[in-house]
Amino acid sequence: MRGPRTAVIAHKKLDAEKLKAPKAETKTSKEKRSKKKSAPKDPDAPKRPPSAFFVFMEEFRKSFKENFPENKSVSTVVKAGSVKWKSMSDSDKAPYAEKALKKKAEYEKAVDAYEKKHKHVYPVFLST
């Protein structure tokens, strides 16, 4: 009487050629699915307000360029800005948070005006 087939398969050595051979090229499930088309963006829609960090970065970029005019790398500026932002206390970040809140209030007013003006064109305008 023969033993279970799985025991025989478990003891076989893997063939190196089979492992190196490329798999058959087939479309994956992600490729098979079609992408959903999003609604076109309206160029007249108000631009979302910056967060406190981006308000800080506006000022930081100016001061960084004054101190290091030879540095042209964007990544260096962003890294230096993020390190400084992380080292700041909440009280140091407060003025930037206030500016961000003011810009958010202006944005909400602009969204209201935009919705009233373009209600017939874009009935659903989600502002988050």
N, CA, C and O atoms as a GROMACS GRO file, in nm:
protein
  512
    1MET      N    1   0.084  -0.117   0.000
    1MET     CA    2   0.000   0.000   0.000
    1MET      C    3   0.089   0.123   0.000
    1MET      O    4   0.192   0.128   0.068
    2ARG      N    5   0.050   0.221  -0.075
    2ARG     CA    6   0.129   0.344  -0.089
    2ARG      C    7   0.093   0.444   0.020
    2ARG      O    8  -0.019   0.449   0.071
    3GLY      N    9   0.193   0.524   0.054
    3GLY     CA   10   0.172   0.629   0.151
    3GLY      C   11   0.108   0.751   0.084
    3GLY      O   12   0.087   0.751  -0.037
    4PRO      N   13   0.078   0.853   0.161
    4PRO     CA   14   0.017   0.973   0.103
    4PRO      C   15   0.112   1.042   0.006
    4PRO      O   16   0.233   1.046   0.028
    5ARG      N   17   0.057   1.096  -0.100
    5ARG     CA   18   0.135   1.160  -0.206
    5ARG      C   19   0.204   1.287  -0.156
    5ARG      O   20   0.312   1.321  -0.203
    6THR      N   21   0.145   1.355  -0.064
    6THR     CA   22   0.204   1.480  -0.013
    6THR      C   23   0.337   1.455   0.054
    6THR      O   24   0.425   1.541   0.050
    7ALA      N   25   0.354   1.341   0.114
    7ALA     CA   26   0.482   1.310   0.180
    7ALA      C   27   0.592   1.296   0.077
    7ALA      O   28   0.706   1.334   0.103
    8VAL      N   29   0.561   1.242  -0.039
    8VAL     CA   30   0.660   1.225  -0.145
    8VAL      C   31   0.699   1.362  -0.202
    8VAL      O   32   0.816   1.388  -0.227
    9ILE      N   33   0.602   1.447  -0.221
    9ILE     CA   34   0.628   1.578  -0.277
    9ILE      C   35   0.711   1.661  -0.181
    9ILE      O   36   0.798   1.738  -0.224
   10ALA      N   37   0.687   1.648  -0.055
   10ALA     CA   38   0.760   1.727   0.044
   10ALA      C   39   0.908   1.693   0.045
   10ALA      O   40   0.990   1.778   0.078
   11HIS      N   41   0.945   1.571   0.009
   11HIS     CA   42   1.084   1.531   0.012
   11HIS      C   43   1.158   1.555  -0.118
   11HIS      O   44   1.280   1.536  -0.125
   12LYS      N   45   1.088   1.596  -0.222
   12LYS     CA   46   1.155   1.622  -0.350
   12LYS      C   47   1.237   1.749  -0.340
   12LYS      O   48   1.198   1.843  -0.271
   13LYS      N   49   1.349   1.751  -0.408
   13LYS     CA   50   1.431   1.872  -0.413
   13LYS      C   51   1.378   1.962  -0.523
   13LYS      O   52   1.332   1.915  -0.627
   14LEU      N   53   1.384   2.092  -0.499
   14LEU     CA   54   1.336   2.188  -0.597
   14LEU      C   55   1.435   2.198  -0.712
   14LEU      O   56   1.556   2.200  -0.691
   15ASP      N   57   1.383   2.203  -0.831
   15ASP     CA   58   1.466   2.213  -0.950
   15ASP      C   59   1.501   2.360  -0.972
   15ASP      O   60   1.411   2.444  -0.981
   16ALA      N   61   1.629   2.393  -0.980
   16ALA     CA   62   1.674   2.532  -0.993
   16ALA      C   63   1.625   2.594  -1.123
   16ALA      O   64   1.594   2.713  -1.125
   17GLU      N   65   1.617   2.518  -1.229
   17GLU     CA   66   1.572   2.572  -1.357
   17GLU      C   67   1.426   2.613  -1.351
   17GLU      O   68   1.387   2.714  -1.409
   18LYS      N   69   1.346   2.535  -1.281
   18LYS     CA   70   1.204   2.568  -1.269
   18LYS      C   71   1.185   2.695  -1.186
   18LYS      O   72   1.095   2.774  -1.212
   19LEU      N   73   1.270   2.712  -1.087
   19LEU     CA   74   1.258   2.833  -1.004
   19LEU      C   75   1.298   2.958  -1.081
   19LEU      O   76   1.241   3.065  -1.060
   20LYS      N   77   1.398   2.945  -1.169
   20LYS     CA   78   1.447   3.061  -1.243
   20LYS      C   79   1.360   3.095  -1.363
   20LYS      O   80   1.365   3.207  -1.412
   21ALA      N   81   1.281   3.001  -1.410
   21ALA     CA   82   1.199   3.023  -1.529
   21ALA      C   83   1.094   3.130  -1.499
   21ALA      O   84   1.033   3.127  -1.392
   22PRO      N   85   1.073   3.224  -1.592
   22PRO     CA   86   0.975   3.329  -1.569
   22PRO      C   87   0.833   3.273  -1.571
   22PRO      O   88   0.803   3.179  -1.644
   23LYS      N   89   0.750   3.330  -1.492
   23LYS     CA   90   0.611   3.288  -1.487
   23LYS      C   91   0.541   3.336  -1.614
   23LYS      O   92   0.584   3.433  -1.677
   24ALA      N   93   0.436   3.269  -1.650
   24ALA     CA   94   0.360   3.308  -1.768
   24ALA      C   95   0.304   3.448  -1.745
   24ALA      O   96   0.251   3.479  -1.638
   25GLU      N   97   0.317   3.529  -1.845
   25GLU     CA   98   0.272   3.667  -1.832
   25GLU      C   99   0.121   3.674  -1.851
   25GLU      O  100   0.070   3.658  -1.961
   26THR      N  101   0.053   3.699  -1.743
   26THR     CA  102  -0.092   3.717  -1.746
   26THR      C  103  -0.124   3.844  -1.670
   26THR      O  104  -0.048   3.889  -1.585
   27LYS      N  105  -0.237   3.899  -1.702
   27LYS     CA  106  -0.278   4.020  -1.634
   27LYS      C  107  -0.322   3.985  -1.493
   27LYS      O  108  -0.392   3.887  -1.470
   28THR      N  109  -0.279   4.069  -1.400
   28THR     CA  110  -0.320   4.050  -1.261
   28THR      C  111  -0.461   4.103  -1.244
   28THR      O  112  -0.516   4.168  -1.333
   29SER      N  113  -0.518   4.076  -1.131
   29SER     CA  114  -0.655   4.122  -1.106
   29SER      C  115  -0.662   4.274  -1.104
   29SER      O  116  -0.765   4.331  -1.140
   30LYS      N  117  -0.553   4.339  -1.062
   30LYS     CA  118  -0.553   4.486  -1.062
   30LYS      C  119  -0.553   4.540  -1.204
   30LYS      O  120  -0.620   4.639  -1.234
   31GLU      N  121  -0.478   4.474  -1.291
   31GLU     CA  122  -0.473   4.521  -1.430
   31GLU      C  123  -0.603   4.495  -1.502
   31GLU      O  124  -0.640   4.570  -1.592
   32LYS      N  125  -0.674   4.388  -1.463
   32LYS     CA  126  -0.800   4.354  -1.528
   32LYS      C  127  -0.908   4.456  -1.495
   32LYS      O  128  -0.992   4.490  -1.578
   33ARG      N  129  -0.903   4.505  -1.370
   33ARG     CA  130  -1.004   4.603  -1.330
   33ARG      C  131  -0.979   4.735  -1.402
   33ARG      O  132  -0.865   4.780  -1.414
   34SER      N  133  -1.084   4.796  -1.447
   34SER     CA  134  -1.068   4.926  -1.510
   34SER      C  135  -1.071   5.034  -1.403
   34SER      O  136  -1.142   5.022  -1.303
   35LYS      N  137  -0.994   5.138  -1.425
   35LYS     CA  138  -0.988   5.246  -1.329
   35LYS      C  139  -1.113   5.332  -1.341
   35LYS      O  140  -1.163   5.357  -1.451
   36LYS      N  141  -1.162   5.374  -1.227
   36LYS     CA  142  -1.278   5.461  -1.227
   36LYS      C  143  -1.234   5.602  -1.266
   36LYS      O  144  -1.131   5.651  -1.220
   37LYS      N  145  -1.312   5.663  -1.348
   37LYS     CA  146  -1.279   5.799  -1.389
   37LYS      C  147  -1.339   5.896  -1.289
   37LYS      O  148  -1.457   5.888  -1.256
   38SER      N  149  -1.257   5.987  -1.240
   38SER     CA  150  -1.305   6.086  -1.146
   38SER      C  151  -1.362   6.204  -1.224
   38SER      O  152  -1.335   6.223  -1.342
   39ALA      N  153  -1.441   6.282  -1.154
   39ALA     CA  154  -1.501   6.399  -1.216
   39ALA      C  155  -1.391   6.499  -1.251
   39ALA      O  156  -1.293   6.512  -1.177
   40PRO      N  157  -1.405   6.569  -1.362
   40PRO     CA  158  -1.302   6.667  -1.399
   40PRO      C  159  -1.297   6.781  -1.298
   40PRO      O  160  -1.400   6.824  -1.246
   41LYS      N  161  -1.176   6.830  -1.273
   41LYS     CA  162  -1.160   6.939  -1.178
   41LYS      C  163  -1.190   7.072  -1.246
   41LYS      O  164  -1.150   7.095  -1.360
   42ASP      N  165  -1.260   7.156  -1.175
   42ASP     CA  166  -1.295   7.287  -1.227
   42ASP      C  167  -1.180   7.383  -1.198
   42ASP      O  168  -1.141   7.398  -1.083
   43PRO      N  169  -1.126   7.449  -1.302
   43PRO     CA  170  -1.016   7.543  -1.277
   43PRO      C  171  -1.058   7.666  -1.197
   43PRO      O  172  -0.973   7.735  -1.140
   44ASP      N  173  -1.189   7.694  -1.193
   44ASP     CA  174  -1.237   7.811  -1.118
   44ASP      C  175  -1.258   7.780  -0.970
   44ASP      O  176  -1.279   7.871  -0.890
   45ALA      N  177  -1.252   7.655  -0.932
   45ALA     CA  178  -1.274   7.616  -0.793
   45ALA      C  179  -1.163   7.672  -0.704
   45ALA      O  180  -1.047   7.680  -0.747
   46PRO      N  181  -1.197   7.711  -0.582
   46PRO     CA  182  -1.094   7.766  -0.493
   46PRO      C  183  -0.993   7.660  -0.453
   46PRO      O  184  -1.026   7.542  -0.435
   47LYS      N  185  -0.870   7.704  -0.439
   47LYS     CA  186  -0.762   7.613  -0.401
   47LYS      C  187  -0.767   7.590  -0.250
   47LYS      O  188  -0.793   7.682  -0.174
   48ARG      N  189  -0.742   7.465  -0.208
   48ARG     CA  190  -0.748   7.431  -0.066
   48ARG      C  191  -0.641   7.508   0.011
   48ARG      O  192  -0.533   7.535  -0.042
   49PRO      N  193  -0.670   7.542   0.137
   49PRO     CA  194  -0.575   7.621   0.216
   49PRO      C  195  -0.458   7.537   0.264
   49PRO      O  196  -0.472   7.416   0.281
   50PRO      N  197  -0.343   7.600   0.287
   50PRO     CA  198  -0.226   7.525   0.338
   50PRO      C  199  -0.242   7.494   0.487
   50PRO      O  200  -0.312   7.566   0.559
   51SER      N  201  -0.178   7.389   0.530
   51SER     CA  202  -0.177   7.355   0.673
   51SER      C  203  -0.074   7.445   0.742
   51SER      O  204  -0.004   7.523   0.678
   52ALA      N  205  -0.067   7.433   0.874
   52ALA     CA  206   0.027   7.514   0.951
   52ALA      C  207   0.171   7.486   0.908
   52ALA      O  208   0.253   7.577   0.904
   53PHE      N  209   0.200   7.361   0.875
   53PHE     CA  210   0.336   7.327   0.832
   53PHE      C  211   0.371   7.398   0.702
   53PHE      O  212   0.483   7.447   0.688
   54PHE      N  213   0.279   7.404   0.607
   54PHE     CA  214   0.309   7.468   0.480
   54PHE      C  215   0.317   7.620   0.495
   54PHE      O  216   0.392   7.685   0.422
   55VAL      N  217   0.243   7.677   0.588
   55VAL     CA  218   0.256   7.821   0.617
   55VAL      C  219   0.396   7.846   0.673
   55VAL      O  220   0.462   7.944   0.636
   56PHE      N  221   0.442   7.758   0.762
   56PHE     CA  222   0.577   7.768   0.817
   56PHE      C  223   0.682   7.755   0.706
   56PHE      O  224   0.779   7.829   0.703
   57MET      N  225   0.660   7.659   0.615
   57MET     CA  226   0.758   7.636   0.509
   57MET      C  227   0.772   7.755   0.415
   57MET      O  228   0.879   7.778   0.360
   58GLU      N  229   0.664   7.831   0.394
   58GLU     CA  230   0.673   7.952   0.311
   58GLU      C  231   0.778   8.047   0.368
   58GLU      O  232   0.863   8.098   0.295
   59GLU      N  233   0.771   8.071   0.498
   59GLU     CA  234   0.867   8.161   0.563
   59GLU      C  235   1.006   8.098   0.570
   59GLU      O  236   1.107   8.165   0.551
   60PHE      N  237   1.009   7.968   0.599
   60PHE     CA  238   1.137   7.900   0.614
   60PHE      C  239   1.215   7.898   0.483
   60PHE      O  240   1.337   7.916   0.483
   61ARG      N  241   1.146   7.879   0.371
   61ARG     CA  242   1.215   7.878   0.240
   61ARG      C  243   1.284   8.012   0.215
   61ARG      O  244   1.398   8.016   0.168
   62LYS      N  245   1.214   8.120   0.246
   62LYS     CA  246   1.273   8.253   0.225
   62LYS      C  247   1.399   8.272   0.309
   62LYS      O  248   1.502   8.316   0.258
   63SER      N  249   1.390   8.237   0.437
   63SER     CA  250   1.507   8.255   0.523
   63SER      C  251   1.620   8.159   0.485
   63SER      O  252   1.737   8.195   0.496
   64PHE      N  253   1.586   8.039   0.441
   64PHE     CA  254   1.688   7.941   0.402
   64PHE      C  255   1.761   7.988   0.277
   64PHE      O  256   1.883   7.972   0.266
   65LYS      N  257   1.687   8.045   0.182
   65LYS     CA  258   1.750   8.095   0.060
   65LYS      C  259   1.841   8.214   0.088
   65LYS      O  260   1.943   8.231   0.022
   66GLU      N  261   1.804   8.297   0.186
   66GLU     CA  262   1.890   8.409   0.223
   66GLU      C  263   2.018   8.360   0.289
   66GLU      O  264   2.126   8.414   0.263
   67ASN      N  265   2.007   8.259   0.374
   67ASN     CA  266   2.124   8.207   0.444
   67ASN      C  267   2.212   8.117   0.357
   67ASN      O  268   2.334   8.115   0.374
   68PHE      N  269   2.151   8.045   0.266
   68PHE     CA  270   2.224   7.952   0.179
   68PHE      C  271   2.185   7.976   0.032
   68PHE      O  272   2.114   7.894  -0.026
   69PRO      N  273   2.230   8.086  -0.028
   69PRO     CA  274   2.188   8.117  -0.167
   69PRO      C  275   2.244   8.019  -0.269
   69PRO      O  276   2.187   8.005  -0.377
   70GLU      N  277   2.355   7.951  -0.238
   70GLU     CA  278   2.414   7.859  -0.335
   70GLU      C  279   2.340   7.725  -0.340
   70GLU      O  280   2.358   7.648  -0.434
   71ASN      N  281   2.257   7.697  -0.239
   71ASN     CA  282   2.186   7.569  -0.233
   71ASN      C  283   2.062   7.574  -0.323
   71ASN      O  284   1.972   7.654  -0.301
   72LYS      N  285   2.060   7.488  -0.425
   72LYS     CA  286   1.947   7.484  -0.519
   72LYS      C  287   1.859   7.362  -0.498
   72LYS      O  288   1.757   7.348  -0.566
   73SER      N  289   1.895   7.273  -0.408
   73SER     CA  290   1.825   7.147  -0.389
   73SER      C  291   1.697   7.168  -0.307
   73SER      O  292   1.701   7.219  -0.195
   74VAL      N  293   1.585   7.128  -0.365
   74VAL     CA  294   1.457   7.140  -0.297
   74VAL      C  295   1.451   7.043  -0.179
   74VAL      O  296   1.398   7.076  -0.073
   75SER      N  297   1.504   6.923  -0.199
   75SER     CA  298   1.498   6.823  -0.093
   75SER      C  299   1.575   6.866   0.031
   75SER      O  300   1.533   6.836   0.143
   76THR      N  301   1.686   6.937   0.013
   76THR     CA  302   1.763   6.985   0.128
   76THR      C  303   1.683   7.087   0.208
   76THR      O  304   1.685   7.086   0.331
   77VAL      N  305   1.613   7.174   0.138
   77VAL     CA  306   1.532   7.276   0.204
   77VAL      C  307   1.419   7.211   0.282
   77VAL      O  308   1.392   7.247   0.397
   78VAL      N  309   1.353   7.114   0.221
   78VAL     CA  310   1.241   7.047   0.286
   78VAL      C  311   1.288   6.966   0.407
   78VAL      O  312   1.222   6.966   0.512
   79LYS      N  313   1.400   6.898   0.393
   79LYS     CA  314   1.452   6.821   0.506
   79LYS      C  315   1.488   6.912   0.623
   79LYS      O  316   1.455   6.882   0.738
   80ALA      N  317   1.554   7.023   0.593
   80ALA     CA  318   1.591   7.117   0.700
   80ALA      C  319   1.466   7.177   0.764
   80ALA      O  320   1.461   7.193   0.886
   81GLY      N  321   1.367   7.209   0.682
   81GLY     CA  322   1.243   7.265   0.736
   81GLY      C  323   1.167   7.166   0.822
   81GLY      O  324   1.114   7.203   0.927
   82SER      N  325   1.162   7.041   0.780
   82SER     CA  326   1.089   6.941   0.858
   82SER      C  327   1.160   6.911   0.990
   82SER      O  328   1.095   6.887   1.092
   83VAL      N  329   1.294   6.913   0.989
   83VAL     CA  330   1.368   6.892   1.113
   83VAL      C  331   1.340   7.007   1.210
   83VAL      O  332   1.320   6.985   1.329
   84LYS      N  333   1.340   7.129   1.158
   84LYS     CA  334   1.312   7.244   1.245
   84LYS      C  335   1.169   7.240   1.297
   84LYS      O  336   1.145   7.270   1.414
   85TRP      N  337   1.073   7.202   1.211
   85TRP     CA  338   0.932   7.195   1.251
   85TRP      C  339   0.913   7.093   1.363
   85TRP      O  340   0.840   7.118   1.459
   86LYS      N  341   0.979   6.979   1.350
   86LYS     CA  342   0.966   6.875   1.453
   86LYS      C  343   1.027   6.918   1.585
   86LYS      O  344   0.980   6.876   1.691
   87SER      N  345   1.130   7.000   1.580
   87SER     CA  346   1.196   7.042   1.704
   87SER      C  347   1.123   7.159   1.772
   87SER      O  348   1.153   7.191   1.887
   88MET      N  349   1.029   7.222   1.702
   88MET     CA  350   0.957   7.336   1.759
   88MET      C  351   0.853   7.288   1.860
   88MET      O  352   0.797   7.179   1.846
   89SER      N  353   0.829   7.372   1.960
   89SER     CA  354   0.725   7.341   2.058
   89SER      C  355   0.589   7.386   2.003
   89SER      O  356   0.583   7.455   1.901
   90ASP      N  357   0.482   7.348   2.072
   90ASP     CA  358   0.348   7.387   2.028
   90ASP      C  359   0.330   7.538   2.033
   90ASP      O  360   0.260   7.596   1.949
   91SER      N  361   0.392   7.602   2.130
   91SER     CA  362   0.379   7.748   2.140
   91SER      C  363   0.453   7.816   2.024
   91SER      O  364   0.411   7.923   1.979
   92ASP      N  365   0.562   7.755   1.976
   92ASP     CA  366   0.632   7.811   1.860
   92ASP      C  367   0.551   7.791   1.732
   92ASP      O  368   0.559   7.872   1.640
   93LYS      N  369   0.474   7.684   1.727
   93LYS     CA  370   0.393   7.653   1.608
   93LYS      C  371   0.261   7.730   1.606
   93LYS      O  372   0.196   7.737   1.501
   94ALA      N  373   0.221   7.788   1.718
   94ALA     CA  374   0.092   7.854   1.731
   94ALA      C  375   0.068   7.965   1.628
   94ALA      O  376  -0.041   7.971   1.571
   95PRO      N  377   0.166   8.055   1.600
   95PRO     CA  378   0.137   8.160   1.501
   95PRO      C  379   0.107   8.103   1.362
   95PRO      O  380   0.026   8.158   1.288
   96TYR      N  381   0.173   7.994   1.329
   96TYR     CA  382   0.150   7.932   1.198
   96TYR      C  383   0.013   7.864   1.194
   96TYR      O  384  -0.053   7.863   1.090
   97ALA      N  385  -0.029   7.809   1.307
   97ALA     CA  386  -0.161   7.746   1.315
   97ALA      C  387  -0.270   7.852   1.302
   97ALA      O  388  -0.374   7.828   1.240
   98GLU      N  389  -0.247   7.969   1.362
   98GLU     CA  390  -0.344   8.078   1.352
   98GLU      C  391  -0.358   8.126   1.209
   98GLU      O  392  -0.468   8.148   1.160
   99LYS      N  393  -0.244   8.143   1.140
   99LYS     CA  394  -0.247   8.184   1.000
   99LYS      C  395  -0.319   8.081   0.915
   99LYS      O  396  -0.394   8.116   0.823
  100ALA      N  397  -0.296   7.953   0.945
  100ALA     CA  398  -0.362   7.846   0.870
  100ALA      C  399  -0.513   7.850   0.893
  100ALA      O  400  -0.591   7.827   0.800
  101LEU      N  401  -0.555   7.878   1.016
  101LEU     CA  402  -0.699   7.888   1.044
  101LEU      C  403  -0.762   8.005   0.970
  101LEU      O  404  -0.875   7.995   0.922
  102LYS      N  405  -0.690   8.118   0.963
  102LYS     CA  406  -0.742   8.233   0.888
  102LYS      C  407  -0.757   8.200   0.741
  102LYS      O  408  -0.856   8.237   0.678
  103LYS      N  409  -0.657   8.131   0.686
  103LYS     CA  410  -0.664   8.093   0.545
  103LYS      C  411  -0.776   7.992   0.521
  103LYS      O  412  -0.838   7.991   0.414
  104LYS      N  413  -0.801   7.907   0.620
  104LYS     CA  414  -0.909   7.809   0.607
  104LYS      C  415  -1.044   7.879   0.607
  104LYS      O  416  -1.134   7.842   0.531
  105ALA      N  417  -1.059   7.982   0.693
  105ALA     CA  418  -1.184   8.058   0.697
  105ALA      C  419  -1.207   8.129   0.564
  105ALA      O  420  -1.320   8.132   0.514
  106GLU      N  421  -1.101   8.187   0.507
  106GLU     CA  422  -1.112   8.252   0.376
  106GLU      C  423  -1.150   8.151   0.269
  106GLU      O  424  -1.230   8.180   0.180
  107TYR      N  425  -1.094   8.032   0.278
  107TYR     CA  426  -1.124   7.926   0.182
  107TYR      C  427  -1.271   7.886   0.190
  107TYR      O  428  -1.338   7.869   0.088
  108GLU      N  429  -1.322   7.872   0.312
  108GLU     CA  430  -1.462   7.833   0.328
  108GLU      C  431  -1.556   7.938   0.272
  108GLU      O  432  -1.660   7.904   0.214
  109LYS      N  433  -1.521   8.066   0.288
  109LYS     CA  434  -1.602   8.173   0.228
  109LYS      C  435  -1.597   8.164   0.076
  109LYS      O  436  -1.699   8.181   0.009
  110ALA      N  437  -1.479   8.137   0.023
  110ALA     CA  438  -1.464   8.125  -0.122
  110ALA      C  439  -1.541   8.005  -0.176
  110ALA      O  440  -1.597   8.011  -0.285
  111VAL      N  441  -1.544   7.897  -0.100
  111VAL     CA  442  -1.620   7.778  -0.142
  111VAL      C  443  -1.768   7.808  -0.143
  111VAL      O  444  -1.839   7.769  -0.236
  112ASP      N  445  -1.817   7.879  -0.041
  112ASP     CA  446  -1.959   7.916  -0.039
  112ASP      C  447  -1.995   8.002  -0.159
  112ASP      O  448  -2.098   7.979  -0.224
  113ALA      N  449  -1.911   8.100  -0.188
  113ALA     CA  450  -1.937   8.186  -0.304
  113ALA      C  451  -1.930   8.106  -0.433
  113ALA      O  452  -2.010   8.128  -0.524
  114TYR      N  453  -1.838   8.014  -0.441
  114TYR     CA  454  -1.824   7.930  -0.560
  114TYR      C  455  -1.946   7.841  -0.578
  114TYR      O  456  -1.997   7.826  -0.690
  115GLU      N  457  -1.994   7.781  -0.469
  115GLU     CA  458  -2.111   7.693  -0.478
  115GLU      C  459  -2.234   7.770  -0.522
  115GLU      O  460  -2.315   7.718  -0.600
  116LYS      N  461  -2.250   7.893  -0.473
  116LYS     CA  462  -2.366   7.973  -0.514
  116LYS      C  463  -2.357   8.009  -0.662
  116LYS      O  464  -2.458   8.009  -0.733
  117LYS      N  465  -2.237   8.040  -0.707
  117LYS     CA  466  -2.218   8.083  -0.844
  117LYS      C  467  -2.227   7.967  -0.943
  117LYS      O  468  -2.281   7.984  -1.053
  118HIS      N  469  -2.175   7.850  -0.906
  118HIS     CA  470  -2.166   7.738  -0.999
  118HIS      C  471  -2.260   7.623  -0.962
  118HIS      O  472  -2.232   7.508  -0.997
  119LYS      N  473  -2.368   7.653  -0.894
  119LYS     CA  474  -2.457   7.547  -0.848
  119LYS      C  475  -2.515   7.468  -0.964
  119LYS      O  476  -2.531   7.346  -0.954
  120HIS      N  477  -2.547   7.534  -1.072
  120HIS     CA  478  -2.608   7.466  -1.187
  120HIS      C  479  -2.506   7.385  -1.267
  120HIS      O  480  -2.544   7.291  -1.336
  121VAL      N  481  -2.379   7.420  -1.260
  121VAL     CA  482  -2.275   7.351  -1.337
  121VAL      C  483  -2.227   7.228  -1.262
  121VAL      O  484  -2.222   7.119  -1.319
  122TYR      N  485  -2.191   7.245  -1.138
  122TYR     CA  486  -2.139   7.135  -1.056
  122TYR      C  487  -2.228   7.122  -0.932
  122TYR      O  488  -2.202   7.188  -0.831
  123PRO      N  489  -2.332   7.040  -0.937
  123PRO     CA  490  -2.426   7.033  -0.825
  123PRO      C  491  -2.364   6.974  -0.699
  123PRO      O  492  -2.409   7.005  -0.589
  124VAL      N  493  -2.263   6.889  -0.712
  124VAL     CA  494  -2.203   6.830  -0.595
  124VAL      C  495  -2.059   6.878  -0.585
  124VAL      O  496  -1.974   6.839  -0.665
  125PHE      N  497  -2.033   6.962  -0.487
  125PHE     CA  498  -1.897   7.009  -0.462
  125PHE      C  499  -1.867   6.977  -0.318
  125PHE      O  500  -1.921   7.039  -0.226
  126LEU      N  501  -1.781   6.882  -0.298
  126LEU     CA  502  -1.751   6.839  -0.161
  126LEU      C  503  -1.633   6.918  -0.109
  126LEU      O  504  -1.525   6.915  -0.168
  127SER      N  505  -1.652   6.986  -0.001
  127SER     CA  506  -1.542   7.057   0.063
  127SER      C  507  -1.514   6.989   0.196
  127SER      O  508  -1.601   6.982   0.283
  128THR      N  509  -1.392   6.939   0.210
  128THR     CA  510  -1.357   6.870   0.334
  128THR      C  511  -1.245   6.942   0.403
  128THR      O  512  -1.201   6.899   0.509
   0.00000   0.00000   0.00000
